């Protein structure tokens, strides 16, 4: 699969991205979970600008898409699943689950290892929580994550369809579970057994480090429950909890140029 702007994988991912983004943006306007303090005009240009920058960087550095690599691995029979006799549906399910588990473990690693945390904290530095937070990642983190994902795809022998499904679902759920939207509490309780919900993931963006280091999942919520990192609710409640990091409270850190410098910045808490 050639890495062009018009390949089928790119078309599918772009179509789902635009559709989910539009629906979530409308939902946030009609039924916001929290009343924002900082408006979209100050935040969205930088949060969306980083998406454009990251997309261009990945296209520049990686000659294949994730799906293209999976097809190449399948052609050469690279990876474990190509040497195990499983029905197609089982291969898809196993590959999807393993990829999701790996992303969960990678996310935890980016919180534990100081040099990785310096990159990842840009994702947490926003003082508001809405759908654009799900797109806000430092370019260096994006490159490392893609390299890790490529290694996983080859090692697992993930079918190209499973990779495409995972990429599409990951993009969609990242927008969904960062949404500043009202979800009926009863539905939320049931839904978070099979999918990470906005209320579940919002805890992860708390200013309190013990809450930041919880609810790492993006797609499946099972890994947090299995590995003891699940936290049901924030201690201050969803409408009163403070979002972000203590050292990046000043609104100047919402600018794109400042966001890119955050891995190397060391401002004092609540003073800069």
JONORFEN-V337296 format. One record per helix or strand of 3 or more residues. SS is the DSSP state (alpha for helix, beta for strand). FROM is the first residue (numbers start at 1). TO is the last residue. If there is no record, write none. Layout:
# JONORFEN-V337296
ss: [SS | SS]
from: [FROM | FROM]
to: [TO | TO]
This chain:
# JONORFEN-V337296
ss: [alpha | alpha | alpha | alpha | alpha | alpha | alpha | alpha | alpha | alpha | alpha | alpha | alpha | alpha | alpha]
from: [8 | 40 | 66 | 80 | 88 | 114 | 131 | 139 | 160 | 185 | 198 | 209 | 222 | 251 | 256]
to: [30 | 61 | 76 | 83 | 112 | 124 | 135 | 156 | 176 | 191 | 205 | 212 | 226 | 254 | 264]
